Amino acid sequence: MLEFCALDNGDSEDSDMDLMVLSADTQTATGGSSAIRLDCQLAGHKVIFLLDSGSSHSFISDRLAAHVPGMQQLPKQQSVRIAGGGQLQCTHVIPQCLWSASGHEFDCDFRVLPLKHYDGIVGMDWLSSLGTMQVNWLEKWLAFEYKGAPIFLQGHPPASFNCTVVELHLVQPASDKSPIVPLPAPI
């Protein structure tokens, strides 16, 4: 990821601190293996955030940001690179924006972007601020300690899959010499 994010020689005025990246998972409605879709609340609105370890920063959709107090213009426009190609321009931020999930209140700085599939992306800036955590990417949950209390956040479960259950029984032909022994009843 660091090689992808390396700045071109033409970007000499931008520092590594200004570089922001959105993962490819943010460009699909289902997320991906490095993302967890989470039901949240923000400014009285029910929203869906993508917890995404592949995104460098936290972002909020411009549609939602229009209904949230505290939006500020950035001193200069910043570019956000999208993994797999493309760039978006960020001109505004909502600092220390309050949001909640599973009854727990959090805050982070949300940069405003024209997001298509999510109300917000919670990236590594917020995730890394939590310190040690347990994450199960397959079952889509994370657990950590926050302000001295244990927190468990369950995201949308992984997409279900269809399967077929097959039950096998051993059938032996009856013969005069061997008695038929019934199979034990299934449990």
RACORJO-V796073 format. One record per run of one state. SS is the DSSP state (@ for helix, = for strand, . for the rest). FROM is the first residue (numbers start at 1). TO is the last residue. If there is no record, write none. Layout:
# RACORJO-V796073
SS_FROM_TO, SS_FROM_TO
This chain:
# RACORJO-V796073
._1_1, @_2_5, ._6_8, @_9_11, ._12_15, @_16_18, ._19_19, =_20_22, ._23_23, @_24_27, ._28_34, =_35_42, ._43_44, =_45_52, ._53_58, =_59_61, @_62_65, ._66_70, =_71_82, ._83_86, =_87_101, ._102_103, =_104_113, ._114_119, =_120_122, ._123_123, @_124_129, ._130_132, =_133_136, ._137_140, =_141_146, ._147_148, =_149_154, ._155_187
